[in-house]
Amino acid sequence: MTLQDTAPGSIRDILQRLPREGLRFRCHPGVPCFTECCRDLNLLLTPYDIVRLKSCLALDAGEFLDNYTHVRWDEGKNLPMIYLKMQDNDRSTCPFVSSAGCRIYADRPSACRIYPLARASRMNRRHGSVQEDYYVLREAHCKGFDEDRLWAPDAWIADQGLEIYHQLNNLWMAIITHARLRNGSLSEKQQQMFFLASYNLDQFRRFVLQSRFLQAFDVPAQEVEALGGDDEVLLRLAFKWLKFSLCNEPELTLRQQ
């Protein structure tokens, strides 16, 4: 099964196999379609997207979620998924776009970074590795394809700063595709745990530091020291907690009582 089989109907017809020679594309303020792709988006935000965006905007995670996102439920797994809220105007534009371009460009979401590529990834349960394929999302309005810059997929990924996004998104994918989360089996309390650890990282930090969490789990001292200010370290701990609590995976070790 390919991405063209599983992609949402709205983009299925414009997905193309990545040409053998690579991606021919360049976006800059001089192309006539500049920022046209920044409107009417169905943009799923991953946990690391939210970490970067709320930090860029100097907001608490809860404030960012309230002001810039809305929740939809994954019908198959009954999990809350977070989407960026478009502006209420006649073009449904992204809240962060301006005539000069993206106002949060350095911290833009992974879906924006990878465009016009689309990444199909799947977890190999036996080896624990991630297998991936790339497609081109060829929208009719986009004139970036008329430019002369040619990219190999790896070069595009590096140029757009996607390595850390893919790394952390892969960890989250291992949770949301886990067999134990299929068929909507989570209780309401477990759904709340999932939301807290995936999306509201500042509240999760308070939970870790102000509850008995660190008394219950044997977290390395260098991680504990970083939890107060390093969102990446905290997010990795959140994923371990979800795999331990929801997926019954031995990602954390309980302290001996």
Summary of the structure (lengths in Angstrom):
residues: 257
radius of gyration: 19.5
end to end distance: 47.9
largest distance: 65.3
contacts: 685
relative contact order: 0.15
helix: 43%
strand: 17%
